[in-house]
Amino acid sequence: MQVDVSANVQYGQNQIARFTDQLMAGPMSQGGDSGSAVLDVNNQLVGLLFAGSDQSTIINRIENVFSTLGVTV
């Protein structure tokens, strides 16, 4: 898994959003998996899956998700 990744994600027609401080894994997701919790080998929550292709999967760091939503655990 790569850390501190920046990724351009296409959505809609000719729309691109840039995401920074992301995690990137291999091709472990399929359509409809967005919003899935991503766990590490110790079953600890590390991120929220939000984009993928046949080459890679992009994951929001869970700390950033919680911070943005104002959530504490």
mmJSON file of the N, C-alpha and C atoms, coordinates in Angstrom:
{"data_MODEL":{"atom_site":{
"group_PDB":["ATOM","ATOM","ATOM","ATOM","ATOM","ATOM","ATOM","ATOM","ATOM","ATOM","ATOM","ATOM","ATOM","ATOM","ATOM","ATOM","ATOM","ATOM","ATOM","ATOM","ATOM","ATOM","ATOM","ATOM","ATOM","ATOM","ATOM","ATOM","ATOM","ATOM","ATOM","ATOM","ATOM","ATOM","ATOM","ATOM","ATOM","ATOM","ATOM","ATOM","ATOM","ATOM","ATOM","ATOM","ATOM","ATOM","ATOM","ATOM","ATOM","ATOM","ATOM","ATOM","ATOM","ATOM","ATOM","ATOM","ATOM","ATOM","ATOM","ATOM","ATOM","ATOM","ATOM","ATOM","ATOM","ATOM","ATOM","ATOM","ATOM","ATOM","ATOM","ATOM","ATOM","ATOM","ATOM","ATOM","ATOM","ATOM","ATOM","ATOM","ATOM","ATOM","ATOM","ATOM","ATOM","ATOM","ATOM","ATOM","ATOM","ATOM","ATOM","ATOM","ATOM","ATOM","ATOM","ATOM","ATOM","ATOM","ATOM","ATOM","ATOM","ATOM","ATOM","ATOM","ATOM","ATOM","ATOM","ATOM","ATOM","ATOM","ATOM","ATOM","ATOM","ATOM","ATOM","ATOM","ATOM","ATOM","ATOM","ATOM","ATOM","ATOM","ATOM","ATOM","ATOM","ATOM","ATOM","ATOM","ATOM","ATOM","ATOM","ATOM","ATOM","ATOM","ATOM","ATOM","ATOM","ATOM","ATOM","ATOM","ATOM","ATOM","ATOM","ATOM","ATOM","ATOM","ATOM","ATOM","ATOM","ATOM","ATOM","ATOM","ATOM","ATOM","ATOM","ATOM","ATOM","ATOM","ATOM","ATOM","ATOM","ATOM","ATOM","ATOM","ATOM","ATOM","ATOM","ATOM","ATOM","ATOM","ATOM","ATOM","ATOM","ATOM","ATOM","ATOM","ATOM","ATOM","ATOM","ATOM","ATOM","ATOM","ATOM","ATOM","ATOM","ATOM","ATOM","ATOM","ATOM","ATOM","ATOM","ATOM","ATOM","ATOM","ATOM","ATOM","ATOM","ATOM","ATOM","ATOM","ATOM","ATOM","ATOM","ATOM","ATOM","ATOM","ATOM","ATOM","ATOM","ATOM","ATOM","ATOM","ATOM","ATOM","ATOM","ATOM","ATOM","ATOM","ATOM"],
"id":[1,2,3,4,5,6,7,8,9,10,11,12,13,14,15,16,17,18,19,20,21,22,23,24,25,26,27,28,29,30,31,32,33,34,35,36,37,38,39,40,41,42,43,44,45,46,47,48,49,50,51,52,53,54,55,56,57,58,59,60,61,62,63,64,65,66,67,68,69,70,71,72,73,74,75,76,77,78,79,80,81,82,83,84,85,86,87,88,89,90,91,92,93,94,95,96,97,98,99,100,101,102,103,104,105,106,107,108,109,110,111,112,113,114,115,116,117,118,119,120,121,122,123,124,125,126,127,128,129,130,131,132,133,134,135,136,137,138,139,140,141,142,143,144,145,146,147,148,149,150,151,152,153,154,155,156,157,158,159,160,161,162,163,164,165,166,167,168,169,170,171,172,173,174,175,176,177,178,179,180,181,182,183,184,185,186,187,188,189,190,191,192,193,194,195,196,197,198,199,200,201,202,203,204,205,206,207,208,209,210,211,212,213,214,215,216,217,218,219],
"type_symbol":["N","C","C","N","C","C","N","C","C","N","C","C","N","C","C","N","C","C","N","C","C","N","C","C","N","C","C","N","C","C","N","C","C","N","C","C","N","C","C","N","C","C","N","C","C","N","C","C","N","C","C","N","C","C","N","C","C","N","C","C","N","C","C","N","C","C","N","C","C","N","C","C","N","C","C","N","C","C","N","C","C","N","C","C","N","C","C","N","C","C","N","C","C","N","C","C","N","C","C","N","C","C","N","C","C","N","C","C","N","C","C","N","C","C","N","C","C","N","C","C","N","C","C","N","C","C","N","C","C","N","C","C","N","C","C","N","C","C","N","C","C","N","C","C","N","C","C","N","C","C","N","C","C","N","C","C","N","C","C","N","C","C","N","C","C","N","C","C","N","C","C","N","C","C","N","C","C","N","C","C","N","C","C","N","C","C","N","C","C","N","C","C","N","C","C","N","C","C","N","C","C","N","C","C","N","C","C","N","C","C","N","C","C","N","C","C","N","C","C"],
"label_atom_id":["N","CA","C","N","CA","C","N","CA","C","N","CA","C","N","CA","C","N","CA","C","N","CA","C","N","CA","C","N","CA","C","N","CA","C","N","CA","C","N","CA","C","N","CA","C","N","CA","C","N","CA","C","N","CA","C","N","CA","C","N","CA","C","N","CA","C","N","CA","C","N","CA","C","N","CA","C","N","CA","C","N","CA","C","N","CA","C","N","CA","C","N","CA","C","N","CA","C","N","CA","C","N","CA","C","N","CA","C","N","CA","C","N","CA","C","N","CA","C","N","CA","C","N","CA","C","N","CA","C","N","CA","C","N","CA","C","N","CA","C","N","CA","C","N","CA","C","N","CA","C","N","CA","C","N","CA","C","N","CA","C","N","CA","C","N","CA","C","N","CA","C","N","CA","C","N","CA","C","N","CA","C","N","CA","C","N","CA","C","N","CA","C","N","CA","C","N","CA","C","N","CA","C","N","CA","C","N","CA","C","N","CA","C","N","CA","C","N","CA","C","N","CA","C","N","CA","C","N","CA","C","N","CA","C","N","CA","C","N","CA","C","N","CA","C","N","CA","C","N","CA","C","N","CA","C"],
"label_alt_id":[null,null,null,null,null,null,null,null,null,null,null,null,null,null,null,null,null,null,null,null,null,null,null,null,null,null,null,null,null,null,null,null,null,null,null,null,null,null,null,null,null,null,null,null,null,null,null,null,null,null,null,null,null,null,null,null,null,null,null,null,null,null,null,null,null,null,null,null,null,null,null,null,null,null,null,null,null,null,null,null,null,null,null,null,null,null,null,null,null,null,null,null,null,null,null,null,null,null,null,null,null,null,null,null,null,null,null,null,null,null,null,null,null,null,null,null,null,null,null,null,null,null,null,null,null,null,null,null,null,null,null,null,null,null,null,null,null,null,null,null,null,null,null,null,null,null,null,null,null,null,null,null,null,null,null,null,null,null,null,null,null,null,null,null,null,null,null,null,null,null,null,null,null,null,null,null,null,null,null,null,null,null,null,null,null,null,null,null,null,null,null,null,null,null,null,null,null,null,null,null,null,null,null,null,null,null,null,null,null,null,null,null,null,null,null,null,null,null,null],
"label_comp_id":["MET","MET","MET","GLN","GLN","GLN","VAL","VAL","VAL","ASP","ASP","ASP","VAL","VAL","VAL","SER","SER","SER","ALA","ALA","ALA","ASN","ASN","ASN","VAL","VAL","VAL","GLN","GLN","GLN","TYR","TYR","TYR","GLY","GLY","GLY","GLN","GLN","GLN","ASN","ASN","ASN","GLN","GLN","GLN","ILE","ILE","ILE","ALA","ALA","ALA","ARG","ARG","ARG","PHE","PHE","PHE","THR","THR","THR","ASP","ASP","ASP","GLN","GLN","GLN","LEU","LEU","LEU","MET","MET","MET","ALA","ALA","ALA","GLY","GLY","GLY","PRO","PRO","PRO","MET","MET","MET","SER","SER","SER","GLN","GLN","GLN","GLY","GLY","GLY","GLY","GLY","GLY","ASP","ASP","ASP","SER","SER","SER","GLY","GLY","GLY","SER","SER","SER","ALA","ALA","ALA","VAL","VAL","VAL","LEU","LEU","LEU","ASP","ASP","ASP","VAL","VAL","VAL","ASN","ASN","ASN","ASN","ASN","ASN","GLN","GLN","GLN","LEU","LEU","LEU","VAL","VAL","VAL","GLY","GLY","GLY","LEU","LEU","LEU","LEU","LEU","LEU","PHE","PHE","PHE","ALA","ALA","ALA","GLY","GLY","GLY","SER","SER","SER","ASP","ASP","ASP","GLN","GLN","GLN","SER","SER","SER","THR","THR","THR","ILE","ILE","ILE","ILE","ILE","ILE","ASN","ASN","ASN","ARG","ARG","ARG","ILE","ILE","ILE","GLU","GLU","GLU","ASN","ASN","ASN","VAL","VAL","VAL","PHE","PHE","PHE","SER","SER","SER","THR","THR","THR","LEU","LEU","LEU","GLY","GLY","GLY","VAL","VAL","VAL","THR","THR","THR","VAL","VAL","VAL"],
"label_asym_id":["A","A","A","A","A","A","A","A","A","A","A","A","A","A","A","A","A","A","A","A","A","A","A","A","A","A","A","A","A","A","A","A","A","A","A","A","A","A","A","A","A","A","A","A","A","A","A","A","A","A","A","A","A","A","A","A","A","A","A","A","A","A","A","A","A","A","A","A","A","A","A","A","A","A","A","A","A","A","A","A","A","A","A","A","A","A","A","A","A","A","A","A","A","A","A","A","A","A","A","A","A","A","A","A","A","A","A","A","A","A","A","A","A","A","A","A","A","A","A","A","A","A","A","A","A","A","A","A","A","A","A","A","A","A","A","A","A","A","A","A","A","A","A","A","A","A","A","A","A","A","A","A","A","A","A","A","A","A","A","A","A","A","A","A","A","A","A","A","A","A","A","A","A","A","A","A","A","A","A","A","A","A","A","A","A","A","A","A","A","A","A","A","A","A","A","A","A","A","A","A","A","A","A","A","A","A","A","A","A","A","A","A","A","A","A","A","A","A","A"],
"label_entity_id":["1","1","1","1","1","1","1","1","1","1","1","1","1","1","1","1","1","1","1","1","1","1","1","1","1","1","1","1","1","1","1","1","1","1","1","1","1","1","1","1","1","1","1","1","1","1","1","1","1","1","1","1","1","1","1","1","1","1","1","1","1","1","1","1","1","1","1","1","1","1","1","1","1","1","1","1","1","1","1","1","1","1","1","1","1","1","1","1","1","1","1","1","1","1","1","1","1","1","1","1","1","1","1","1","1","1","1","1","1","1","1","1","1","1","1","1","1","1","1","1","1","1","1","1","1","1","1","1","1","1","1","1","1","1","1","1","1","1","1","1","1","1","1","1","1","1","1","1","1","1","1","1","1","1","1","1","1","1","1","1","1","1","1","1","1","1","1","1","1","1","1","1","1","1","1","1","1","1","1","1","1","1","1","1","1","1","1","1","1","1","1","1","1","1","1","1","1","1","1","1","1","1","1","1","1","1","1","1","1","1","1","1","1","1","1","1","1","1","1"],
"label_seq_id":[1,1,1,2,2,2,3,3,3,4,4,4,5,5,5,6,6,6,7,7,7,8,8,8,9,9,9,10,10,10,11,11,11,12,12,12,13,13,13,14,14,14,15,15,15,16,16,16,17,17,17,18,18,18,19,19,19,20,20,20,21,21,21,22,22,22,23,23,23,24,24,24,25,25,25,26,26,26,27,27,27,28,28,28,29,29,29,30,30,30,31,31,31,32,32,32,33,33,33,34,34,34,35,35,35,36,36,36,37,37,37,38,38,38,39,39,39,40,40,40,41,41,41,42,42,42,43,43,43,44,44,44,45,45,45,46,46,46,47,47,47,48,48,48,49,49,49,50,50,50,51,51,51,52,52,52,53,53,53,54,54,54,55,55,55,56,56,56,57,57,57,58,58,58,59,59,59,60,60,60,61,61,61,62,62,62,63,63,63,64,64,64,65,65,65,66,66,66,67,67,67,68,68,68,69,69,69,70,70,70,71,71,71,72,72,72,73,73,73],
"pdbx_PDB_ins_code":[null,null,null,null,null,null,null,null,null,null,null,null,null,null,null,null,null,null,null,null,null,null,null,null,null,null,null,null,null,null,null,null,null,null,null,null,null,null,null,null,null,null,null,null,null,null,null,null,null,null,null,null,null,null,null,null,null,null,null,null,null,null,null,null,null,null,null,null,null,null,null,null,null,null,null,null,null,null,null,null,null,null,null,null,null,null,null,null,null,null,null,null,null,null,null,null,null,null,null,null,null,null,null,null,null,null,null,null,null,null,null,null,null,null,null,null,null,null,null,null,null,null,null,null,null,null,null,null,null,null,null,null,null,null,null,null,null,null,null,null,null,null,null,null,null,null,null,null,null,null,null,null,null,null,null,null,null,null,null,null,null,null,null,null,null,null,null,null,null,null,null,null,null,null,null,null,null,null,null,null,null,null,null,null,null,null,null,null,null,null,null,null,null,null,null,null,null,null,null,null,null,null,null,null,null,null,null,null,null,null,null,null,null,null,null,null,null,null,null],
"Cartn_x":[0.844,0.0,0.891,0.528,1.242,0.515,1.272,0.689,1.021,0.262,0.455,0.394,-0.636,-0.842,-1.772,-1.486,-2.407,-2.979,-4.288,-4.937,-5.972,-6.015,-7.074,-8.134,-9.372,-10.467,-11.499,-11.822,-12.812,-14.21,-15.103,-16.504,-17.331,-18.457,-19.275,-18.512,-19.068,-18.45,-17.466,-16.198,-15.131,-14.938,-15.261,-15.076,-13.968,-12.994,-11.898,-11.718,-11.622,-11.365,-9.999,-9.227,-7.903,-8.008,-7.567,-7.562,-6.114,-5.776,-4.423,-4.435,-3.264,-3.101,-3.986,-3.965,-4.764,-3.886,-4.529,-3.856,-4.17,-3.231,-3.484,-3.075,-3.995,-3.747,-3.889,-3.62,-3.781,-5.253,-5.537,-6.912,-7.767,-8.213,-8.976,-10.45,-10.895,-12.286,-13.007,-14.317,-15.168,-16.237,-16.935,-18.015,-18.991,-19.402,-20.334,-19.658,-18.325,-17.611,-17.354,-17.596,-17.357,-18.102,-17.418,-18.007,-17.688,-17.006,-16.649,-15.519,-15.605,-14.522,-13.351,-12.139,-10.923,-10.157,-9.849,-9.165,-7.752,-6.848,-5.49,-5.443,-4.255,-4.118,-4.482,-4.542,-4.926,-6.383,-7.15,-8.569,-8.808,-7.834,-7.989,-8.488,-9.454,-9.998,-8.941,-8.615,-7.608,-8.166,-9.306,-9.794,-11.173,-11.588,-12.885,-12.634,-12.971,-12.743,-13.63,-13.046,-13.886,-13.655,-12.581,-12.369,-11.503,-11.744,-10.944,-10.966,-10.032,-9.948,-9.397,-9.12,-8.539,-7.055,-6.513,-5.098,-4.859,-5.79,-5.558,-6.865,-6.756,-7.884,-7.417,-8.229,-7.897,-8.769,-8.13,-8.776,-8.541,-9.627,-9.486,-8.96,-7.945,-7.476,-8.622,-8.83,-9.969,-9.839,-8.601,-8.425,-8.971,-8.739,-9.237,-10.753,-11.317,-12.779,-13.4,-12.894,-13.436,-13.302,-12.151,-11.912,-12.89,-13.042,-13.948,-15.392,-15.791,-17.172,-17.369,-16.28,-16.391,-16.754,-16.265,-16.58,-15.409,-15.71,-14.676,-15.106,-14.12,-14.408,-13.653],
"Cartn_y":[-1.173,0.0,1.238,2.214,3.486,4.497,5.388,6.425,7.793,8.79,10.178,10.325,9.736,9.741,10.889,11.517,12.481,11.824,11.971,11.311,12.226,12.236,12.911,11.877,12.163,11.221,11.886,11.209,11.745,11.35,12.322,12.061,12.916,12.405,13.161,13.369,14.196,14.465,15.623,15.353,16.353,16.99,16.272,16.772,15.968,16.664,15.999,16.636,15.799,16.263,15.744,16.569,16.161,15.861,14.685,14.256,14.093,14.65,14.543,13.786,13.345,12.606,11.367,10.601,9.392,8.159,7.011,5.722,5.071,4.302,3.6,2.146,1.265,-0.174,-0.719,-1.978,-2.635,-2.74,-3.469,-3.578,-4.489,-3.969,-4.785,-4.415,-3.511,-3.068,-3.291,-3.231,-3.341,-2.263,-2.064,-1.086,-1.344,-0.287,-0.41,-0.527,-0.635,-0.766,0.566,1.68,2.99,3.098,3.647,3.792,2.636,1.613,0.464,0.824,0.275,0.422,-0.432,0.087,-0.653,-0.911,-2.178,-2.598,-3.046,-2.913,-3.425,-4.899,-5.493,-6.916,-7.21,-6.174,-6.334,-5.975,-5.87,-5.501,-4.119,-3.23,-1.841,-1.018,-0.149,0.714,1.719,1.725,2.657,3.637,3.304,4.212,3.887,4.737,4.63,4.571,3.446,3.26,4.214,4.894,5.781,5.743,5.148,5.079,3.873,3.304,2.163,1.94,1.137,0.757,-0.657,-1.124,-2.46,-2.461,-1.289,-1.185,-0.77,-0.009,0.479,0.835,1.0,1.422,2.608,3.664,4.865,4.884,5.197,5.122,6.431,7.038,8.205,7.718,8.401,8.066,8.297,7.363,7.475,8.695,9.084,10.273,11.51,11.602,12.745,12.715,11.53,11.389,11.851,11.333,11.711,13.207,13.757,15.192,16.033,15.679,16.438,16.371,15.204,15.03,15.443,15.777,16.161,14.976,13.783,12.557,12.189,11.723,11.18,9.785,8.939,7.552,7.249],
"Cartn_z":[0.0,0.0,0.0,-0.783,-0.814,0.065,0.683,1.542,0.98,1.404,0.98,-0.536,-1.114,-2.558,-2.942,-4.069,-4.673,-5.919,-6.117,-7.249,-7.87,-9.185,-9.924,-10.252,-9.871,-10.082,-10.982,-12.07,-13.001,-12.546,-12.564,-12.257,-13.192,-13.623,-14.573,-15.87,-16.703,-17.992,-17.864,-18.144,-18.104,-16.728,-15.667,-14.303,-13.634,-13.062,-12.37,-11.0,-9.987,-8.621,-8.193,-7.499,-7.01,-5.521,-5.137,-3.748,-3.301,-2.152,-1.621,-0.307,0.142,1.396,1.432,0.351,0.229,0.373,0.504,0.485,-0.851,-1.4,-2.645,-2.497,-2.871,-2.834,-4.247,-4.389,-5.684,-6.064,-7.125,-7.631,-6.753,-5.622,-4.669,-4.606,-5.464,-5.392,-6.719,-6.622,-7.803,-7.718,-8.826,-8.84,-7.707,-7.032,-5.917,-4.561,-4.539,-3.27,-2.576,-3.253,-2.64,-1.319,-0.326,1.001,1.927,1.41,2.24,3.198,4.396,5.36,4.902,5.073,4.724,6.016,6.254,7.467,7.136,8.117,7.92,8.347,8.342,8.677,10.126,10.965,12.372,12.611,11.525,11.582,12.174,12.009,12.44,11.261,11.51,10.466,10.02,8.722,8.214,7.198,6.585,5.562,5.044,4.099,3.445,1.943,1.33,-0.093,-0.884,-1.888,-2.673,-4.168,-4.641,-6.086,-6.416,-7.579,-7.969,-9.465,-9.905,-11.31,-11.368,-12.565,-12.689,-12.329,-11.96,-11.593,-10.15,-9.552,-8.197,-7.499,-6.194,-5.356,-4.522,-4.474,-3.707,-2.451,-1.327,-0.025,0.731,1.247,2.129,3.471,4.002,5.347,6.327,7.233,8.148,9.061,9.397,10.235,9.533,8.227,7.462,7.337,7.172,7.09,8.4,9.514,10.823,11.076,10.736,10.944,10.118,8.862,7.988,8.48,8.973,9.429,10.884,11.581,12.992,13.883,13.518,14.25,15.149,16.368,17.241,17.65,17.861,18.273,19.536],
"occupancy":[1.0,1.0,1.0,1.0,1.0,1.0,1.0,1.0,1.0,1.0,1.0,1.0,1.0,1.0,1.0,1.0,1.0,1.0,1.0,1.0,1.0,1.0,1.0,1.0,1.0,1.0,1.0,1.0,1.0,1.0,1.0,1.0,1.0,1.0,1.0,1.0,1.0,1.0,1.0,1.0,1.0,1.0,1.0,1.0,1.0,1.0,1.0,1.0,1.0,1.0,1.0,1.0,1.0,1.0,1.0,1.0,1.0,1.0,1.0,1.0,1.0,1.0,1.0,1.0,1.0,1.0,1.0,1.0,1.0,1.0,1.0,1.0,1.0,1.0,1.0,1.0,1.0,1.0,1.0,1.0,1.0,1.0,1.0,1.0,1.0,1.0,1.0,1.0,1.0,1.0,1.0,1.0,1.0,1.0,1.0,1.0,1.0,1.0,1.0,1.0,1.0,1.0,1.0,1.0,1.0,1.0,1.0,1.0,1.0,1.0,1.0,1.0,1.0,1.0,1.0,1.0,1.0,1.0,1.0,1.0,1.0,1.0,1.0,1.0,1.0,1.0,1.0,1.0,1.0,1.0,1.0,1.0,1.0,1.0,1.0,1.0,1.0,1.0,1.0,1.0,1.0,1.0,1.0,1.0,1.0,1.0,1.0,1.0,1.0,1.0,1.0,1.0,1.0,1.0,1.0,1.0,1.0,1.0,1.0,1.0,1.0,1.0,1.0,1.0,1.0,1.0,1.0,1.0,1.0,1.0,1.0,1.0,1.0,1.0,1.0,1.0,1.0,1.0,1.0,1.0,1.0,1.0,1.0,1.0,1.0,1.0,1.0,1.0,1.0,1.0,1.0,1.0,1.0,1.0,1.0,1.0,1.0,1.0,1.0,1.0,1.0,1.0,1.0,1.0,1.0,1.0,1.0,1.0,1.0,1.0,1.0,1.0,1.0,1.0,1.0,1.0,1.0,1.0,1.0],
"B_iso_or_equiv":[0.0,0.0,0.0,0.0,0.0,0.0,0.0,0.0,0.0,0.0,0.0,0.0,0.0,0.0,0.0,0.0,0.0,0.0,0.0,0.0,0.0,0.0,0.0,0.0,0.0,0.0,0.0,0.0,0.0,0.0,0.0,0.0,0.0,0.0,0.0,0.0,0.0,0.0,0.0,0.0,0.0,0.0,0.0,0.0,0.0,0.0,0.0,0.0,0.0,0.0,0.0,0.0,0.0,0.0,0.0,0.0,0.0,0.0,0.0,0.0,0.0,0.0,0.0,0.0,0.0,0.0,0.0,0.0,0.0,0.0,0.0,0.0,0.0,0.0,0.0,0.0,0.0,0.0,0.0,0.0,0.0,0.0,0.0,0.0,0.0,0.0,0.0,0.0,0.0,0.0,0.0,0.0,0.0,0.0,0.0,0.0,0.0,0.0,0.0,0.0,0.0,0.0,0.0,0.0,0.0,0.0,0.0,0.0,0.0,0.0,0.0,0.0,0.0,0.0,0.0,0.0,0.0,0.0,0.0,0.0,0.0,0.0,0.0,0.0,0.0,0.0,0.0,0.0,0.0,0.0,0.0,0.0,0.0,0.0,0.0,0.0,0.0,0.0,0.0,0.0,0.0,0.0,0.0,0.0,0.0,0.0,0.0,0.0,0.0,0.0,0.0,0.0,0.0,0.0,0.0,0.0,0.0,0.0,0.0,0.0,0.0,0.0,0.0,0.0,0.0,0.0,0.0,0.0,0.0,0.0,0.0,0.0,0.0,0.0,0.0,0.0,0.0,0.0,0.0,0.0,0.0,0.0,0.0,0.0,0.0,0.0,0.0,0.0,0.0,0.0,0.0,0.0,0.0,0.0,0.0,0.0,0.0,0.0,0.0,0.0,0.0,0.0,0.0,0.0,0.0,0.0,0.0,0.0,0.0,0.0,0.0,0.0,0.0,0.0,0.0,0.0,0.0,0.0,0.0],
"pdbx_formal_charge":[null,null,null,null,null,null,null,null,null,null,null,null,null,null,null,null,null,null,null,null,null,null,null,null,null,null,null,null,null,null,null,null,null,null,null,null,null,null,null,null,null,null,null,null,null,null,null,null,null,null,null,null,null,null,null,null,null,null,null,null,null,null,null,null,null,null,null,null,null,null,null,null,null,null,null,null,null,null,null,null,null,null,null,null,null,null,null,null,null,null,null,null,null,null,null,null,null,null,null,null,null,null,null,null,null,null,null,null,null,null,null,null,null,null,null,null,null,null,null,null,null,null,null,null,null,null,null,null,null,null,null,null,null,null,null,null,null,null,null,null,null,null,null,null,null,null,null,null,null,null,null,null,null,null,null,null,null,null,null,null,null,null,null,null,null,null,null,null,null,null,null,null,null,null,null,null,null,null,null,null,null,null,null,null,null,null,null,null,null,null,null,null,null,null,null,null,null,null,null,null,null,null,null,null,null,null,null,null,null,null,null,null,null,null,null,null,null,null,null],
"auth_seq_id":[1,1,1,2,2,2,3,3,3,4,4,4,5,5,5,6,6,6,7,7,7,8,8,8,9,9,9,10,10,10,11,11,11,12,12,12,13,13,13,14,14,14,15,15,15,16,16,16,17,17,17,18,18,18,19,19,19,20,20,20,21,21,21,22,22,22,23,23,23,24,24,24,25,25,25,26,26,26,27,27,27,28,28,28,29,29,29,30,30,30,31,31,31,32,32,32,33,33,33,34,34,34,35,35,35,36,36,36,37,37,37,38,38,38,39,39,39,40,40,40,41,41,41,42,42,42,43,43,43,44,44,44,45,45,45,46,46,46,47,47,47,48,48,48,49,49,49,50,50,50,51,51,51,52,52,52,53,53,53,54,54,54,55,55,55,56,56,56,57,57,57,58,58,58,59,59,59,60,60,60,61,61,61,62,62,62,63,63,63,64,64,64,65,65,65,66,66,66,67,67,67,68,68,68,69,69,69,70,70,70,71,71,71,72,72,72,73,73,73],
"auth_comp_id":["MET","MET","MET","GLN","GLN","GLN","VAL","VAL","VAL","ASP","ASP","ASP","VAL","VAL","VAL","SER","SER","SER","ALA","ALA","ALA","ASN","ASN","ASN","VAL","VAL","VAL","GLN","GLN","GLN","TYR","TYR","TYR","GLY","GLY","GLY","GLN","GLN","GLN","ASN","ASN","ASN","GLN","GLN","GLN","ILE","ILE","ILE","ALA","ALA","ALA","ARG","ARG","ARG","PHE","PHE","PHE","THR","THR","THR","ASP","ASP","ASP","GLN","GLN","GLN","LEU","LEU","LEU","MET","MET","MET","ALA","ALA","ALA","GLY","GLY","GLY","PRO","PRO","PRO","MET","MET","MET","SER","SER","SER","GLN","GLN","GLN","GLY","GLY","GLY","GLY","GLY","GLY","ASP","ASP","ASP","SER","SER","SER","GLY","GLY","GLY","SER","SER","SER","ALA","ALA","ALA","VAL","VAL","VAL","LEU","LEU","LEU","ASP","ASP","ASP","VAL","VAL","VAL","ASN","ASN","ASN","ASN","ASN","ASN","GLN","GLN","GLN","LEU","LEU","LEU","VAL","VAL","VAL","GLY","GLY","GLY","LEU","LEU","LEU","LEU","LEU","LEU","PHE","PHE","PHE","ALA","ALA","ALA","GLY","GLY","GLY","SER","SER","SER","ASP","ASP","ASP","GLN","GLN","GLN","SER","SER","SER","THR","THR","THR","ILE","ILE","ILE","ILE","ILE","ILE","ASN","ASN","ASN","ARG","ARG","ARG","ILE","ILE","ILE","GLU","GLU","GLU","ASN","ASN","ASN","VAL","VAL","VAL","PHE","PHE","PHE","SER","SER","SER","THR","THR","THR","LEU","LEU","LEU","GLY","GLY","GLY","VAL","VAL","VAL","THR","THR","THR","VAL","VAL","VAL"],
"auth_asym_id":["A","A","A","A","A","A","A","A","A","A","A","A","A","A","A","A","A","A","A","A","A","A","A","A","A","A","A","A","A","A","A","A","A","A","A","A","A","A","A","A","A","A","A","A","A","A","A","A","A","A","A","A","A","A","A","A","A","A","A","A","A","A","A","A","A","A","A","A","A","A","A","A","A","A","A","A","A","A","A","A","A","A","A","A","A","A","A","A","A","A","A","A","A","A","A","A","A","A","A","A","A","A","A","A","A","A","A","A","A","A","A","A","A","A","A","A","A","A","A","A","A","A","A","A","A","A","A","A","A","A","A","A","A","A","A","A","A","A","A","A","A","A","A","A","A","A","A","A","A","A","A","A","A","A","A","A","A","A","A","A","A","A","A","A","A","A","A","A","A","A","A","A","A","A","A","A","A","A","A","A","A","A","A","A","A","A","A","A","A","A","A","A","A","A","A","A","A","A","A","A","A","A","A","A","A","A","A","A","A","A","A","A","A","A","A","A","A","A","A"],
"auth_atom_id":["N","CA","C","N","CA","C","N","CA","C","N","CA","C","N","CA","C","N","CA","C","N","CA","C","N","CA","C","N","CA","C","N","CA","C","N","CA","C","N","CA","C","N","CA","C","N","CA","C","N","CA","C","N","CA","C","N","CA","C","N","CA","C","N","CA","C","N","CA","C","N","CA","C","N","CA","C","N","CA","C","N","CA","C","N","CA","C","N","CA","C","N","CA","C","N","CA","C","N","CA","C","N","CA","C","N","CA","C","N","CA","C","N","CA","C","N","CA","C","N","CA","C","N","CA","C","N","CA","C","N","CA","C","N","CA","C","N","CA","C","N","CA","C","N","CA","C","N","CA","C","N","CA","C","N","CA","C","N","CA","C","N","CA","C","N","CA","C","N","CA","C","N","CA","C","N","CA","C","N","CA","C","N","CA","C","N","CA","C","N","CA","C","N","CA","C","N","CA","C","N","CA","C","N","CA","C","N","CA","C","N","CA","C","N","CA","C","N","CA","C","N","CA","C","N","CA","C","N","CA","C","N","CA","C","N","CA","C","N","CA","C","N","CA","C","N","CA","C","N","CA","C","N","CA","C"],
"pdbx_PDB_model_num":[1,1,1,1,1,1,1,1,1,1,1,1,1,1,1,1,1,1,1,1,1,1,1,1,1,1,1,1,1,1,1,1,1,1,1,1,1,1,1,1,1,1,1,1,1,1,1,1,1,1,1,1,1,1,1,1,1,1,1,1,1,1,1,1,1,1,1,1,1,1,1,1,1,1,1,1,1,1,1,1,1,1,1,1,1,1,1,1,1,1,1,1,1,1,1,1,1,1,1,1,1,1,1,1,1,1,1,1,1,1,1,1,1,1,1,1,1,1,1,1,1,1,1,1,1,1,1,1,1,1,1,1,1,1,1,1,1,1,1,1,1,1,1,1,1,1,1,1,1,1,1,1,1,1,1,1,1,1,1,1,1,1,1,1,1,1,1,1,1,1,1,1,1,1,1,1,1,1,1,1,1,1,1,1,1,1,1,1,1,1,1,1,1,1,1,1,1,1,1,1,1,1,1,1,1,1,1,1,1,1,1,1,1,1,1,1,1,1,1]
}}}
